[in-house]
Each structure stands twice: as C-alpha cells, then as structure tokens.
C-alpha cells in the first residue's frame, strides 16, 4: 500500500523470450471497475515518466477504481531485450494487456493510454492487431511527425511570430541574425508548402505511420480522450495535420472523440495544475467508458 491508498506491486511478464517489468496499481475498493488501463510509455524513458508523470496518473486512476499497468518496453528501464522504436511495440503492448487481464479477474477490457509516440504506438497496435479487448484510448499529444507538418508548425508558430517582431527586423538589418537562420526559414517554407515527390515503391511498404494511425481510428472506432497541450510543438503539429488531412479532421469531429485542451500545459504536463486537470478528465471519461464495457465472467 502506498501513501495514496492504492495497492501497488511489481510484476514481471514474458514478451517473445524477454522479460518486461511493470508496476500494477490496484484499487483498494472491493469492487473495482470492469475496465483496466495499460499505459504505453513513449520516448526514451521508463515506466515512471518525466516528472513521475505516469506514477501520478496511474495512482489517480487506481484511487478512482481502475486497475492500471505501466511498464517498461523491451530494452528500456528494467526490461530485457533490445531497444526498439515506437513502430515496433505490438508484442510489448499485447503482452502488457495479457498480463493485466490475467492478474485482474473480472476485467471486461482495457483502455490504452499513451503520451507522444506512446499514443502513436497504441494506435498502430490497434490497427495491426485489431485487439477486441481494447475498449478505448487516451491519447496525450500524439506524435505524427513528418517533414511537412514539422515545417508548417515552425512557420506558423515560430517564424511568423518572429517576422511580426520589430526587433527581429532591426537585428537582421544590423547583421545580428545569421544568414543561416534565413536559410532555415526558406527551407521550412519550401517543405511546408512544397509538393511531395510521389513514391514508386509499393504502397504497403511506404504508407506513413500517421495514415496507419488514422486508419485504426476510422476502421475500428473506439471512445477516445484526446488531450492536447497548448505549450507543445508536438500537439501543434498534430493540429496542423488535422487541418490539412480530411481523415484526421473527420475523426476529430466524430461524436465518440472527446477533446481536452490544456492551454498552459507543456508536453509532459510538468506543472501540477494541468496534470491534475488531465487526471480528473481521464477519470471522468473512464467512468463513462467503464459503464459501457461488459464484465468478464
């Protein structure tokens, strides 16, 4: 029992010959929710997350009645195996879902939650594995990086602000801004608004991962909580993609998608106020999702 009142234990489970370590947070109440949560950690970090972000989140969810598993993927933290990118985590996520379902009898399904490329990995898992146990998704600042969206984001949210700043022009005329900076701006403009070169490779081999992500959302609709930080270029880049891609725009407008804007938040919710707001919103959203999830017999 930790100071927050939920029960926690370390668990070790198998994944393709390797051993993954996770922390299982259980509610202290007698009748937990029928919907568990698997937190997919994004980026080169382990199960605690930046600023202990995933520790706070999992304990808040457990106190609200949900069994939660946060874990180290292969090659990270205390898990064995070789490190791999977010596009190759299907086996890790599937093993974590198996572990949570086996250790928490009565669960009717799970919600996958992830930050950044952890959110992307959860969607790629759903698209490729079509796991019916996944009842919903919590996506925090999903990663959809491409050269075009990155450049559009920098042009709109960085360079345009600088071009509107009188001190920028003054420094430029005095030679205090290097020519390299101007070249970088021109490069971003070309990438942001230039045409893409058509690929001659097979479509299956060249489908960009954001298209696979939105395919999962379109073909296998699930309740989604989408949380976007206002002070984060990853979130801004996601919105840039949604603005120009009709599939993403249509998904954002779907009734089963709940969007949570956190204007003052940074990428990892390092400040207590936006972190708490996100936790409370996810608890409220999960209460609705849990009510719709059947209980296993």
DOVEX-741532 format. One record per residue (C-alpha): residue in three letters; x, y, z. Coordinates in steps of 0.001 Angstrom, whole numbers, plus 500000, padded with zeros to 6 digits. Each point is the difference from the previous one (the first is absolute). Layout:
N
{type=ALA&px=X&py=Y&pz=Z}
...
//
This chain:
297
{type=UNK&px=500000&py=500000&pz=500000}
{type=UNK&px=501497&py=503339&pz=499003}
{type=UNK&px=499168&py=503347&pz=501646}
{type=UNK&px=497221&py=500752&pz=497474}
{type=UNK&px=497916&py=497029&pz=501152}
{type=UNK&px=500224&py=497711&pz=496957}
{type=UNK&px=501825&py=496681&pz=500017}
{type=UNK&px=503087&py=499644&pz=497819}
{type=UNK&px=502172&py=497057&pz=499067}
{type=UNK&px=502813&py=499334&pz=497580}
{type=UNK&px=499176&py=497441&pz=497318}
{type=UNK&px=502210&py=498193&pz=497505}
{type=UNK&px=498507&py=498534&pz=496824}
{type=UNK&px=501310&py=498399&pz=496822}
{type=UNK&px=500252&py=501540&pz=496548}
{type=UNK&px=501516&py=497976&pz=497170}
{type=UNK&px=502657&py=498436&pz=502199}
{type=UNK&px=500762&py=503181&pz=501969}
{type=UNK&px=498764&py=501169&pz=503400}
{type=UNK&px=498093&py=503238&pz=500472}
{type=UNK&px=499664&py=501705&pz=503356}
{type=UNK&px=496951&py=502015&pz=500917}
{type=UNK&px=498219&py=501555&pz=502964}
{type=UNK&px=496426&py=498872&pz=500552}
{type=UNK&px=497854&py=502491&pz=501929}
{type=UNK&px=496814&py=498523&pz=501425}
{type=UNK&px=497071&py=501827&pz=501573}
{type=UNK&px=499564&py=499475&pz=503711}
{type=UNK&px=496220&py=499676&pz=499572}
{type=UNK&px=498279&py=496618&pz=499980}
{type=UNK&px=498330&py=500409&pz=496601}
{type=UNK&px=502416&py=501550&pz=497491}
{type=UNK&px=498968&py=501263&pz=496596}
{type=UNK&px=499499&py=497505&pz=497215}
{type=UNK&px=502384&py=501964&pz=497789}
{type=UNK&px=503746&py=499993&pz=500620}
{type=UNK&px=502658&py=502327&pz=498615}
{type=UNK&px=503323&py=499181&pz=498339}
{type=UNK&px=502326&py=503000&pz=499794}
{type=UNK&px=502326&py=499882&pz=496993}
{type=UNK&px=503108&py=502034&pz=500819}
{type=UNK&px=501253&py=502123&pz=497115}
{type=UNK&px=503488&py=501171&pz=499162}
{type=UNK&px=503290&py=498863&pz=501547}
{type=UNK&px=498700&py=499809&pz=503550}
{type=UNK&px=498877&py=497364&pz=502454}
{type=UNK&px=496752&py=499251&pz=501819}
{type=UNK&px=500060&py=502995&pz=502385}
{type=UNK&px=499998&py=502591&pz=497206}
{type=UNK&px=501339&py=503542&pz=500079}
{type=UNK&px=499307&py=501711&pz=503343}
{type=UNK&px=498523&py=496634&pz=501151}
{type=UNK&px=497111&py=500773&pz=497688}
{type=UNK&px=498818&py=496409&pz=499611}
{type=UNK&px=500364&py=499291&pz=503707}
{type=UNK&px=497603&py=502850&pz=500805}
{type=UNK&px=497587&py=499007&pz=497252}
{type=UNK&px=499862&py=496289&pz=500812}
{type=UNK&px=499455&py=500656&pz=503711}
{type=UNK&px=497225&py=502505&pz=499280}
{type=UNK&px=498282&py=497463&pz=497743}
{type=UNK&px=500409&py=497222&pz=502570}
{type=UNK&px=498535&py=502151&pz=502745}
{type=UNK&px=497024&py=500557&pz=497690}
{type=UNK&px=499480&py=496245&pz=499693}
{type=UNK&px=502040&py=498884&pz=496980}
{type=UNK&px=502746&py=497383&pz=499823}
{type=UNK&px=502982&py=501569&pz=498202}
{type=UNK&px=503193&py=498524&pz=498568}
{type=UNK&px=502940&py=502187&pz=499010}
{type=UNK&px=503017&py=498128&pz=498712}
{type=UNK&px=503405&py=500139&pz=498364}
{type=UNK&px=500054&py=498856&pz=496387}
{type=UNK&px=502853&py=497782&pz=498841}
{type=UNK&px=503389&py=501656&pz=500288}
{type=UNK&px=498815&py=502750&pz=502351}
{type=UNK&px=500103&py=500370&pz=503785}
{type=UNK&px=500155&py=496608&pz=501690}
{type=UNK&px=498722&py=497953&pz=497052}
{type=UNK&px=502313&py=497745&pz=498036}
{type=UNK&px=500539&py=499902&pz=496258}
{type=UNK&px=501065&py=502411&pz=497297}
{type=UNK&px=498595&py=503518&pz=499841}
{type=UNK&px=497620&py=500623&pz=497109}
{type=UNK&px=498020&py=502899&pz=498587}
{type=UNK&px=496361&py=500813&pz=500661}
{type=UNK&px=498918&py=498429&pz=496707}
{type=UNK&px=501125&py=496558&pz=501218}
{type=UNK&px=498291&py=499648&pz=503389}
{type=UNK&px=497024&py=497794&pz=499113}
{type=UNK&px=501345&py=496979&pz=501884}
{type=UNK&px=500835&py=502095&pz=503080}
{type=UNK&px=496545&py=501585&pz=500143}
{type=UNK&px=498262&py=496687&pz=499409}
{type=UNK&px=501996&py=498357&pz=502782}
{type=UNK&px=499076&py=502831&pz=502382}
{type=UNK&px=496299&py=499647&pz=499165}
{type=UNK&px=500267&py=496227&pz=500601}
{type=UNK&px=501687&py=500622&pz=503349}
{type=UNK&px=497395&py=502476&pz=501243}
{type=UNK&px=497064&py=497841&pz=498902}
{type=UNK&px=501491&py=496884&pz=501614}
{type=UNK&px=500876&py=501637&pz=503318}
{type=UNK&px=496760&py=501929&pz=500413}
{type=UNK&px=497086&py=497600&pz=499742}
{type=UNK&px=496724&py=501540&pz=498901}
{type=UNK&px=501368&py=502566&pz=497570}
{type=UNK&px=497825&py=500362&pz=496920}
{type=UNK&px=502711&py=501766&pz=498036}
{type=UNK&px=502712&py=502626&pz=500148}
{type=UNK&px=500668&py=503551&pz=498940}
{type=UNK&px=503369&py=500774&pz=498445}
{type=UNK&px=501478&py=503305&pz=501116}
{type=UNK&px=503143&py=501602&pz=498654}
{type=UNK&px=502001&py=503189&pz=499644}
{type=UNK&px=501654&py=501108&pz=496761}
{type=UNK&px=501287&py=496980&pz=498063}
{type=UNK&px=498523&py=497791&pz=502734}
{type=UNK&px=496588&py=501187&pz=498765}
{type=UNK&px=501120&py=499306&pz=496431}
{type=UNK&px=501177&py=496505&pz=500971}
{type=UNK&px=496594&py=499277&pz=501557}
{type=UNK&px=498237&py=500953&pz=496757}
{type=UNK&px=502394&py=497964&pz=497861}
{type=UNK&px=499377&py=497018&pz=502292}
{type=UNK&px=496259&py=500382&pz=499544}
{type=UNK&px=500331&py=500354&pz=496223}
{type=UNK&px=502127&py=496890&pz=499573}
{type=UNK&px=498756&py=497711&pz=502788}
{type=UNK&px=496287&py=500930&pz=500080}
{type=UNK&px=499873&py=499072&pz=503682}
{type=UNK&px=496335&py=499923&pz=501060}
{type=UNK&px=501028&py=500289&pz=503647}
{type=UNK&px=500937&py=503647&pz=499377}
{type=UNK&px=496897&py=501993&pz=500954}
{type=UNK&px=501367&py=503503&pz=499605}
{type=UNK&px=503042&py=502241&pz=499724}
{type=UNK&px=501481&py=502933&pz=501897}
{type=UNK&px=502315&py=501861&pz=497616}
{type=UNK&px=502140&py=502777&pz=501471}
{type=UNK&px=501864&py=502145&pz=497433}
{type=UNK&px=500216&py=497254&pz=497352}
{type=UNK&px=503136&py=499867&pz=497858}
{type=UNK&px=499320&py=500450&pz=496248}
{type=UNK&px=503368&py=501413&pz=498918}
{type=UNK&px=500739&py=500543&pz=496313}
{type=UNK&px=502222&py=502500&pz=498219}
{type=UNK&px=496986&py=501883&pz=498645}
{type=UNK&px=498000&py=500228&pz=503240}
{type=UNK&px=503100&py=500943&pz=501994}
{type=UNK&px=500829&py=502803&pz=497591}
{type=UNK&px=496405&py=501274&pz=499939}
{type=UNK&px=500023&py=500058&pz=503795}
{type=UNK&px=503257&py=501958&pz=500199}
{type=UNK&px=498907&py=502458&pz=497329}
{type=UNK&px=496660&py=500712&pz=501675}
{type=UNK&px=500951&py=499928&pz=503675}
{type=UNK&px=503621&py=501134&pz=499986}
{type=UNK&px=501073&py=501861&pz=496879}
{type=UNK&px=496817&py=502027&pz=499500}
{type=UNK&px=500302&py=501297&pz=503548}
{type=UNK&px=503603&py=500986&pz=499348}
{type=UNK&px=499120&py=501718&pz=496700}
{type=UNK&px=497376&py=502077&pz=501827}
{type=UNK&px=502579&py=501087&pz=502576}
{type=UNK&px=501610&py=503388&pz=499215}
{type=UNK&px=503133&py=499049&pz=501929}
{type=UNK&px=500520&py=497049&pz=497643}
{type=UNK&px=500200&py=502290&pz=496965}
{type=UNK&px=502217&py=502435&pz=501858}
{type=UNK&px=502438&py=497251&pz=500923}
{type=UNK&px=499872&py=498614&pz=496469}
{type=UNK&px=500885&py=503367&pz=498449}
{type=UNK&px=502855&py=500428&pz=502482}
{type=UNK&px=501347&py=496581&pz=499078}
{type=UNK&px=499345&py=498527&pz=503418}
{type=UNK&px=497982&py=497113&pz=498542}
{type=UNK&px=502066&py=497521&pz=498078}
{type=UNK&px=499329&py=499248&pz=496371}
{type=UNK&px=499597&py=496369&pz=501006}
{type=UNK&px=496805&py=500882&pz=501885}
{type=UNK&px=498525&py=501525&pz=496842}
{type=UNK&px=500954&py=496886&pz=498060}
{type=UNK&px=498273&py=497841&pz=502589}
{type=UNK&px=496822&py=502059&pz=499611}
{type=UNK&px=500092&py=499593&pz=496215}
{type=UNK&px=500526&py=496263&pz=500431}
{type=UNK&px=497014&py=499689&pz=502340}
{type=UNK&px=497817&py=502003&pz=497610}
{type=UNK&px=500936&py=497730&pz=497127}
{type=UNK&px=499306&py=496863&pz=502031}
{type=UNK&px=496758&py=501336&pz=501444}
{type=UNK&px=498373&py=501076&pz=496766}
{type=UNK&px=501879&py=498057&pz=497337}
{type=UNK&px=498674&py=496963&pz=498243}
{type=UNK&px=500893&py=496520&pz=501116}
{type=UNK&px=501936&py=497804&pz=497596}
{type=UNK&px=497898&py=496972&pz=499033}
{type=UNK&px=501455&py=496665&pz=501096}
{type=UNK&px=500541&py=497133&pz=497566}
{type=UNK&px=500242&py=497400&pz=502778}
{type=UNK&px=497148&py=497704&pz=500951}
{type=UNK&px=497222&py=501750&pz=502010}
{type=UNK&px=500201&py=497464&pz=502854}
{type=UNK&px=503693&py=500733&pz=500496}
{type=UNK&px=499679&py=503775&pz=499899}
{type=UNK&px=496755&py=500777&pz=501838}
{type=UNK&px=500930&py=502718&pz=502519}
{type=UNK&px=499295&py=498981&pz=503566}
{type=UNK&px=497557&py=502927&pz=500624}
{type=UNK&px=497814&py=498541&pz=497241}
{type=UNK&px=500072&py=496622&pz=501741}
{type=UNK&px=499068&py=501743&pz=503249}
{type=UNK&px=496963&py=501719&pz=498557}
{type=UNK&px=499040&py=496778&pz=498200}
{type=UNK&px=499748&py=498314&pz=503405}
{type=UNK&px=497748&py=502776&pz=501259}
{type=UNK&px=497853&py=499943&pz=496879}
{type=UNK&px=499696&py=496226&pz=499559}
{type=UNK&px=499737&py=499062&pz=503675}
{type=UNK&px=498242&py=502893&pz=501738}
{type=UNK&px=500522&py=500099&pz=503740}
{type=UNK&px=499192&py=502659&pz=502604}
{type=UNK&px=502993&py=502368&pz=500112}
{type=UNK&px=501196&py=502679&pz=502383}
{type=UNK&px=502366&py=502248&pz=498042}
{type=UNK&px=502000&py=502372&pz=502213}
{type=UNK&px=502061&py=502770&pz=498401}
{type=UNK&px=502443&py=502311&pz=501769}
{type=UNK&px=500004&py=503645&pz=498990}
{type=UNK&px=503715&py=500486&pz=500601}
{type=UNK&px=501226&py=497079&pz=497910}
{type=UNK&px=501194&py=499775&pz=496403}
{type=UNK&px=499024&py=496325&pz=499774}
{type=UNK&px=496366&py=500895&pz=500718}
{type=UNK&px=500141&py=502926&pz=497566}
{type=UNK&px=501401&py=497705&pz=497323}
{type=UNK&px=497122&py=497586&pz=500565}
{type=UNK&px=497526&py=502833&pz=499458}
{type=UNK&px=501851&py=501041&pz=496843}
{type=UNK&px=499525&py=496482&pz=498637}
{type=UNK&px=496319&py=499974&pz=500948}
{type=UNK&px=499560&py=503308&pz=498199}
{type=UNK&px=501257&py=498714&pz=496643}
{type=UNK&px=499012&py=496322&pz=500199}
{type=UNK&px=496249&py=499326&pz=499590}
{type=UNK&px=500228&py=496586&pz=501689}
{type=UNK&px=501418&py=501495&pz=503179}
{type=UNK&px=497627&py=502964&pz=499825}
{type=UNK&px=496999&py=497688&pz=499619}
{type=UNK&px=501148&py=497871&pz=502924}
{type=UNK&px=500415&py=503058&pz=502242}
{type=UNK&px=496388&py=500934&pz=499316}
{type=UNK&px=498668&py=496529&pz=500865}
{type=UNK&px=497643&py=499792&pz=502991}
{type=UNK&px=502043&py=497280&pz=501745}
{type=UNK&px=503078&py=502281&pz=500152}
{type=UNK&px=500287&py=502239&pz=503055}
{type=UNK&px=502624&py=502714&pz=499669}
{type=UNK&px=501655&py=501502&pz=503051}
{type=UNK&px=502017&py=503185&pz=499446}
{type=UNK&px=502612&py=500872&pz=502621}
{type=UNK&px=501080&py=503526&pz=498978}
{type=UNK&px=502715&py=500489&pz=502630}
{type=UNK&px=501409&py=496473&pz=499892}
{type=UNK&px=503339&py=498922&pz=498559}
{type=UNK&px=500689&py=496697&pz=498287}
{type=UNK&px=500318&py=497859&pz=503140}
{type=UNK&px=497586&py=501928&pz=502269}
{type=UNK&px=502826&py=500963&pz=502313}
{type=UNK&px=497902&py=502512&pz=501964}
{type=UNK&px=497524&py=498771&pz=502651}
{type=UNK&px=496921&py=501906&pz=498796}
{type=UNK&px=499796&py=498670&pz=496416}
{type=UNK&px=501124&py=496559&pz=501150}
{type=UNK&px=497191&py=499851&pz=502549}
{type=UNK&px=497491&py=501255&pz=497463}
{type=UNK&px=501050&py=497279&pz=497566}
{type=UNK&px=499755&py=497328&pz=502698}
{type=UNK&px=496520&py=501126&pz=501047}
{type=UNK&px=498813&py=500154&pz=496391}
{type=UNK&px=501314&py=496504&pz=499295}
{type=UNK&px=498250&py=498668&pz=503114}
{type=UNK&px=496683&py=501558&pz=498944}
{type=UNK&px=500392&py=498710&pz=496444}
{type=UNK&px=500916&py=496514&pz=501235}
{type=UNK&px=496887&py=499880&pz=502169}
{type=UNK&px=497905&py=500232&pz=496836}
{type=UNK&px=502187&py=497523&pz=498115}
{type=UNK&px=499919&py=497510&pz=502872}
{type=UNK&px=496225&py=500145&pz=500167}
{type=UNK&px=499873&py=498902&pz=496355}
{type=UNK&px=502577&py=497196&pz=500362}
{type=UNK&px=498586&py=496509&pz=500687}
{type=UNK&px=501274&py=498180&pz=503060}
{type=UNK&px=501798&py=496708&pz=499457}
{type=UNK&px=498471&py=496871&pz=501551}
//
